[in-house]
């Protein structure tokens, strides 16, 4: 019989490429990993791994098991949480992943309210940008993902297999140095900044910036790129370029030496909370989604 703990180990070996790396990732010993893989191959009745040099390669049967493992493990997590909640053993456990500007704005008040309403609920938080955060959800490594996406019909289907809880629309804001010719403007258009050096944010935001600029008829000259929004703001404040940032990114950072200006036509990203259909029925997960929605409404 195939056991969930064996599937977790197989997935770790497939991800890391070796027994020793999988053991480090799982916090166990290499012999324990080897023993569990032997037990899994015995249960499956066929080899699942082939050693090639120092790395392990999946057989066809191994690829099939890894492909199904994430859904199986996520389903087991959902079952464990629902059973525990129904039995009254605990209020629940929620693993939350969020992008940084969401972590500093929406998450704190949502988790504070969740703890006040459900003191027994344990919540952990790690940071990751989409699409990595969405991959973590599908792989069973978190229960709720705070994520965002920009408008575009071709992207509407990317979350079709998930429960999507819309939270808010986050409008992009232009940021220029205080002494800039447009620092006193009420609004600017993207092509007003066509000849400026740019400071770009995270990869997904960077891609959106390039698309918006190209639609205005120019390619932005990106001199600096960083995933850290305070760094973006600092570089603009130092007079090294201009930027377009999500409004949330400015909520918790004072833009010293920089001025925010409205961008027309507006560019908006949709902020959402995501979970798997099975997990959405777990009381602790549902409560987390509710508190994130309330935080966004505030």
Protein Blocks (a to p, Z undefined) as FASTA:
>chain_A
ZZfklmmmmmmmmmnopaklmmmmnopafklmmmmmmmmmmmnopafbdcehjbccddfk
lmmmmmmmmmmmmmmmmmmmmmmmmnomagbdcdddddfklmmmmmmmmmmmmmmmmmmb
ccdddddddfklmmmmmnopafbdcddddedfklmmmmmmpccddfbdcdddddddfklm
klmpmbdcfklmmmpccddddfklmmmmmmmmmmnopacddfbdcfblklmmmmmmnopa
ccdddfklmmmpccehiacddddddddddddddddfklmmpmklmmmmmmmmmmmmZZ
